[in-house]
Amino acid sequence: MNTADLGLPVDVPSTALFTDQYELTMLQAALKAGTAERRSVFEVFTRRLPNGRRYGVVAGTGRVLDAVENFRFDAGVLGFLRERGIVDEPTLEWLASYRFSGDIWGYPEGEVYFPGSPIMRVEGSFAECVLLETVILSILNHDSAIAAAASRMSSAAGGRPLIEMGARRTHELSAVAASRAAYVGGFASTSDLAAGFRYNIPTVGTSAHAFTLLHDNERDAFQAQVNSLGRNTTLLVDTYDVATAVRTAVEVAGPELGAVRIDSGDLLLVAHRVRQQLDELGARDTKIIVTSDLDEYAIASLAAAPVDAYGVGTQLVTGSGHPTCSMVYKLVARAESADPKAPLVPVAKKSSGGKTSIGGRKWAARRLDEDGIAEAEVVGTGAVPAELADRQLLVELVKGGDVVAREPLDVVRDRHTAARDGLPLSATQLSRGEPVLPTEYVHGRSGSQ
């Protein structure tokens, strides 16, 4: 059984109101003007990566597909719009039968992206596409930010497993999405049971300081936990004195103790001391897990420490300083009439201040060097050059309104690892720098695509 099909009690029956009001007022005006049915192409992209980041990570695509399928104006939603006078009756009648019937192409989830990459392309009538702007951006901006932070952390961890532990540091629904995005970016498990239920992500968790403080002494707390969860459990050893706790933990659980967790102090120094003490007590296979407000820089600083796993919360679910990706959803081409055969005309905003856009329905490909390492992100309109034909990045996600590209989350996670490994080595440097790949534009005739 696919647990993603079960949903959650906190799920809403419709995603139609996950939008800004002006999407509906534009729809109303376009319906009156007779332009609402013009064939249109919208693209999601970002003009720049967060300051100092070298690549972005596409995440949330699977959630976008769910949101598009669930974008329905039921009686309750329509009643709300009518009561508030947000749109007129003809528009309400149109919304009542809304079903997205167009096509969506995009970078496959887990892929990396760069400034100007057409991360997602939405095609259909203006009316049906414009309504999806806010919900698509809210998902992609949030999830991609978390996945990018997770990717940097997993790279810094050098193969050591990472546990997502940020549910208490963000909105309860954002926490579930953040767990999913963290898994895409390379995390191995989550403490959030809702994420485990919804997305089948492995879950972990043992005890907090409160459990130790509940008991008359640390030995009683450890004994209670071992009696309940077995010797392979993880005991939290920094409630009082770490050295005393480690000794007590091994006395209670024996050398079969699964792990100890350190949540405070100079983690580098304490981890070395705890490892030495565990070895001296015969618990050579007992692992050390560290937590305590870690980010990618703290994780990298512990590379030489005898640490076996990291638990990350606040910095992960807030994008490690960059909680959004500044993605935008722009109309790049539209037909001159509602005739389905009318050719597409490139359109673009002309603006100063770095907000210009490039018109035309775009393709994207990644050019490799002679060693098979990516050397450029190539974005263009019109015909795809023959030498890039087998390197195209966009895949079909929705065809005629039907989702055609759902895939298991483990496939997405593996894709990200492969995509990151295909970048130049400097991509994983934590020092500030420019995007690791340049974006090259190839301009051609857009034709009547």
C-alpha positions in Angstrom: 0.0 0.0 0.0 1.2 3.5 -0.9 0.8 5.5 2.4 0.8 8.7 0.4 -2.7 7.7 -0.8 -4.0 7.7 2.7 -3.8 11.4 3.3 -3.8 13.0 6.8 -6.6 14.2 9.0 -5.0 17.7 8.6 -5.4 17.6 4.8 -7.8 20.1 3.3 -10.5 18.9 0.9 -9.4 21.4 -1.8 -6.3 23.4 -2.7 -8.3 26.0 -4.7 -8.0 28.7 -2.0 -4.2 28.3 -1.6 -4.0 31.3 -3.9 -3.9 35.0 -4.1 -7.1 36.9 -4.8 -5.7 38.6 -7.9 -5.6 35.2 -9.7 -9.4 35.1 -9.6 -9.9 38.8 -10.4 -7.6 38.4 -13.5 -9.7 35.3 -14.4 -12.9 37.3 -14.2 -11.5 40.2 -16.3 -10.1 37.8 -18.9 -13.4 35.9 -19.2 -15.2 39.2 -19.8 -12.6 40.3 -22.3 -12.7 37.0 -24.3 -9.0 36.3 -23.7 -9.3 33.7 -21.0 -9.2 30.8 -23.4 -6.0 31.9 -25.2 -3.4 29.1 -25.2 -0.7 30.2 -22.8 2.7 29.0 -21.5 3.8 29.9 -17.9 7.3 29.0 -16.6 8.7 28.8 -13.1 12.3 29.9 -12.7 14.5 32.0 -10.5 16.7 34.9 -11.6 19.4 34.1 -9.0 20.3 31.6 -6.4 20.4 32.6 -2.7 23.5 34.6 -2.0 26.6 32.4 -2.0 24.8 29.2 -3.0 26.3 27.2 -5.9 23.3 25.1 -7.0 19.6 24.7 -6.3 17.6 21.5 -5.8 14.2 20.9 -7.3 11.9 19.6 -4.6 8.1 19.5 -4.1 7.2 18.4 -7.6 5.2 15.4 -6.3 3.3 17.7 -3.9 2.6 20.1 -6.9 1.0 17.2 -8.8 -1.2 16.4 -5.8 -2.2 20.0 -5.5 -3.1 20.4 -9.1 -5.3 17.2 -8.9 -6.9 18.6 -5.8 -7.5 22.1 -7.2 -11.3 22.0 -7.1 -13.9 24.7 -6.3 -16.5 22.8 -4.3 -19.7 24.2 -2.8 -18.1 25.5 0.3 -15.3 27.3 -1.5 -17.7 28.7 -4.1 -20.0 29.9 -1.2 -17.1 31.7 0.4 -16.2 33.5 -2.9 -19.8 34.4 -3.4 -20.3 35.7 0.1 -17.2 37.9 0.0 -18.1 39.2 -3.5 -14.6 38.2 -4.8 -15.8 37.3 -8.3 -19.1 37.6 -10.2 -21.6 34.8 -10.9 -20.4 34.0 -14.4 -16.9 33.5 -13.0 -18.3 31.3 -10.2 -20.1 29.2 -12.8 -16.8 28.8 -14.7 -14.9 27.8 -11.5 -17.5 25.3 -10.5 -16.4 23.0 -13.3 -12.7 23.8 -13.1 -10.4 20.9 -13.8 -6.9 21.5 -15.1 -6.8 20.0 -18.6 -3.4 21.2 -19.8 0.2 19.9 -19.8 2.9 20.4 -17.2 6.6 19.7 -18.0 9.4 20.2 -15.5 12.8 19.2 -14.2 12.4 15.8 -12.5 12.2 16.1 -8.7 15.7 15.9 -7.1 17.4 17.4 -10.1 19.6 20.5 -9.6 18.9 23.9 -11.2 20.5 27.2 -11.8 19.5 30.8 -12.5 17.1 30.9 -15.5 16.4 27.1 -15.5 12.8 26.6 -16.6 12.1 24.4 -13.5 8.5 23.9 -14.5 6.4 24.8 -17.6 2.6 25.0 -17.4 0.6 25.0 -20.6 -3.1 25.4 -21.3 -5.6 28.2 -21.5 -4.7 31.4 -19.7 -7.6 30.8 -17.3 -6.7 27.4 -16.1 -3.0 28.1 -15.8 -3.1 31.5 -14.1 -5.0 30.0 -11.2 -2.2 27.6 -10.3 0.5 30.3 -9.8 0.4 30.7 -6.1 0.0 27.1 -5.0 2.8 26.0 -7.3 5.2 28.7 -6.1 4.4 28.2 -2.5 5.3 24.5 -2.7 8.4 24.8 -4.9 9.8 27.8 -3.1 9.5 26.1 0.3 10.5 22.6 -0.5 13.4 23.5 -2.8 14.8 25.7 -0.1 14.7 22.9 2.5 16.1 20.4 0.0 19.0 22.7 -0.9 19.9 23.1 2.8 19.6 19.3 3.2 21.8 18.7 0.2 24.6 20.9 1.6 24.3 19.2 5.0 24.3 15.7 3.6 27.4 16.6 1.5 29.1 18.0 4.6 28.2 14.9 6.5 30.3 12.8 4.1 28.1 9.7 4.2 27.2 9.8 7.9 23.4 9.6 8.3 21.3 12.7 9.1 18.1 12.8 11.1 15.5 15.5 10.4 14.2 16.8 13.8 12.7 20.2 13.0 8.9 19.6 13.5 8.8 21.8 16.6 10.5 24.7 14.9 8.0 25.4 12.2 4.3 25.2 11.3 2.9 21.8 11.8 2.0 21.3 8.1 5.3 22.9 6.9 7.1 20.3 9.1 5.7 17.4 7.1 6.7 19.1 3.8 10.1 19.9 5.3 10.7 16.3 6.2 9.9 15.2 2.7 12.2 17.8 1.2 15.0 16.9 3.6 14.7 13.2 2.5 15.0 14.3 -1.1 18.1 16.3 -0.2 19.8 13.3 1.5 18.5 12.9 5.0 18.0 9.3 6.1 15.1 9.6 8.6 12.8 12.0 10.4 11.4 12.3 13.9 8.0 13.6 12.5 5.5 10.7 12.6 3.1 12.6 10.2 5.9 12.7 7.6 6.5 9.0 8.1 2.8 8.2 7.7 2.2 10.5 4.7 5.4 9.7 2.8 6.7 6.5 4.2 10.0 8.1 5.4 11.8 6.1 8.1 11.1 7.5 11.6 13.3 7.5 14.7 13.2 8.8 18.3 13.8 7.7 21.8 13.7 10.2 24.7 14.3 13.8 25.7 15.8 15.3 28.8 12.3 15.4 30.4 12.4 11.6 30.6 15.6 11.7 32.6 14.3 14.5 34.8 11.1 12.5 35.5 13.1 9.8 37.3 14.8 10.0 40.7 18.2 9.5 39.1 19.8 8.9 35.7 20.3 5.2 36.3 16.5 4.7 36.8 15.7 6.6 33.6 18.2 4.6 31.6 17.0 1.3 33.0 13.4 2.2 32.2 14.3 3.0 28.6 16.4 -0.1 28.1 13.6 -2.3 29.7 11.1 -0.8 27.2 13.1 -0.3 24.0 16.0 -2.8 24.4 19.7 -2.5 24.6 20.0 -1.2 21.1 18.3 2.1 22.1 19.9 5.5 22.1 20.5 7.1 25.6 20.7 10.8 26.0 23.8 11.5 28.1 24.1 15.2 28.7 21.3 15.9 31.2 23.8 16.1 34.1 27.5 15.0 33.8 28.4 13.4 30.5 31.2 11.1 31.7 29.0 9.8 34.6 26.1 9.3 32.2 28.2 7.3 29.7 29.5 5.0 32.4 26.0 4.5 33.8 24.6 3.9 30.3 27.1 1.1 29.6 26.5 -0.4 33.1 22.8 -0.5 32.4 22.7 -1.6 28.8 26.1 -3.3 28.5 28.4 -3.1 25.5 25.4 -3.8 23.3 24.2 -0.3 23.9 23.0 1.1 20.5 24.0 4.7 20.7 24.4 7.7 23.0 23.2 11.2 22.1 25.0 14.4 22.9 22.9 17.6 22.7 25.1 20.3 24.2 28.6 21.5 24.9 31.6 21.6 22.6 30.5 18.8 20.4 34.0 18.2 18.9 35.7 17.9 22.2 32.9 16.0 23.9 32.5 13.5 21.1 36.2 12.6 21.3 36.0 12.1 25.0 32.9 10.0 24.8 34.3 7.8 22.1 37.4 7.2 24.2 35.3 6.4 27.2 33.0 4.0 25.3 35.9 2.1 23.9 37.5 1.8 27.3 34.3 0.4 28.7 34.1 -2.2 25.9 31.2 -0.5 24.0 33.2 -0.2 20.8 30.2 -0.6 18.6 28.1 2.0 20.4 27.4 4.9 18.1 27.5 8.6 18.9 24.7 10.9 17.7 25.1 14.6 18.0 22.3 17.3 17.9 22.2 20.9 19.1 21.2 23.5 16.5 23.5 22.1 13.8 23.9 23.5 10.3 26.1 22.5 7.3 29.0 24.5 8.7 28.8 22.8 12.1 28.5 19.4 10.5 31.6 20.1 8.4 33.5 21.2 11.5 32.8 17.8 13.0 34.2 15.8 10.0 37.2 14.7 12.1 35.1 13.9 15.2 34.1 10.3 16.0 30.4 11.1 15.2 28.2 8.5 13.6 25.0 10.5 12.9 23.6 14.0 13.1 20.2 15.3 14.2 19.3 18.6 12.6 16.2 20.8 13.3 15.9 24.6 13.2 18.5 25.3 10.6 17.2 22.7 8.2 13.5 23.6 8.3 14.4 27.3 7.8 16.6 26.6 4.8 19.7 27.3 6.7 19.3 31.1 6.3 17.4 31.0 3.0 13.8 29.9 3.6 12.7 30.6 0.0 14.2 30.3 -3.5 12.7 33.5 -5.0 11.1 31.4 -7.8 8.6 33.2 -10.0 5.8 32.1 -12.3 5.7 34.1 -15.5 3.7 34.1 -18.7 6.3 33.6 -21.5 4.1 32.8 -24.5 0.5 33.1 -25.5 -1.7 32.7 -28.6 -3.1 35.7 -30.4 -6.6 34.3 -30.2 -8.7 31.5 -28.6 -8.2 29.4 -31.8 -6.4 26.2 -30.7 -4.3 26.4 -33.8 -3.2 30.0 -33.3 0.6 30.2 -33.0 2.3 31.2 -29.8 3.8 34.6 -29.5 6.7 35.1 -27.0 5.9 37.7 -24.3 8.1 39.1 -21.5 8.1 41.8 -18.9 10.4 44.7 -19.6 11.7 46.2 -16.4 14.7 47.7 -14.8 16.2 46.5 -11.6 16.9 42.9 -12.5 13.3 41.8 -13.1 13.4 41.3 -16.8 12.3 38.0 -18.3 13.0 36.1 -21.5 10.0 35.3 -23.6 9.3 32.1 -25.4 8.5 28.5 -24.6 11.8 27.1 -23.4 13.8 23.9 -23.3 16.8 23.1 -21.1 19.7 20.8 -21.4 22.9 20.2 -19.5 26.1 20.2 -21.5 28.8 17.8 -20.3 32.6 18.0 -20.7 34.8 15.2 -22.1 34.9 13.6 -18.6 31.1 13.5 -18.3 30.9 16.4 -15.8 28.4 19.1 -16.2 29.9 22.3 -17.6 26.9 24.5 -18.6 23.1 24.8 -18.2 21.8 25.6 -21.7 18.4 27.2 -22.0 16.8 28.0 -25.4 13.7 28.5 -27.5 12.9 26.9 -30.8 14.7 23.8 -32.0 17.0 21.9 -29.7 20.6 21.6 -31.1 21.3 18.0 -32.1 24.3 17.7 -29.8 22.0 18.4 -26.8 19.0 16.4 -27.9 19.8 13.5 -25.5 20.7 15.9 -22.6 17.3 17.6 -22.2 16.1 18.2 -18.6 12.4 18.7 -18.8 10.1 15.7 -18.5 6.4 15.4 -18.9 4.6 15.5 -15.6 0.9 16.1 -16.6 -0.6 15.4 -20.0 -4.1 16.6 -20.8 -4.8 17.1 -17.1 -3.7 13.6 -16.1 -0.6 13.1 -13.9 1.8 10.8 -15.8 5.0 11.0 -13.7 4.4 10.0 -10.1 7.4 8.2 -8.6 8.6 6.8 -5.3 10.4 9.2 -3.0 13.5 6.9 -2.9 13.8 7.3 -6.7 13.8 11.1 -6.3 16.4 10.9 -3.5 18.7 8.8 -5.6 18.3 11.1 -8.5 19.4 14.0 -6.4 22.5 12.2 -5.3 23.4 11.4 -8.9 22.7 14.9 -10.1 24.9 16.5 -7.4 27.6 14.0 -8.1 27.5 15.0 -11.8 28.5 18.6 -11.0 32.0 20.0 -10.7 33.6 19.2 -7.4 33.4 22.9 -6.3 29.6 22.5 -6.1 30.0 21.0 -2.6 32.2 23.8 -1.2 30.5 25.6 1.6 32.4 28.8 1.0 30.4 31.5 -0.8 30.6 31.5 -4.5 28.9 31.9 -7.8 26.6 29.2 -9.4 28.9 26.2 -10.2 27.4 26.2 -13.8 26.9 29.2 -16.1 23.5 29.5 -17.8 23.8 29.9 -21.5 20.9 31.1 -23.6 20.2 29.9 -27.2 17.6 32.1 -29.0 15.6 30.5 -31.8 12.2 30.9 -33.4 9.5 29.7 -31.0 7.2 28.7 -33.8 3.7 27.5 -33.3 4.5 24.9 -30.6 
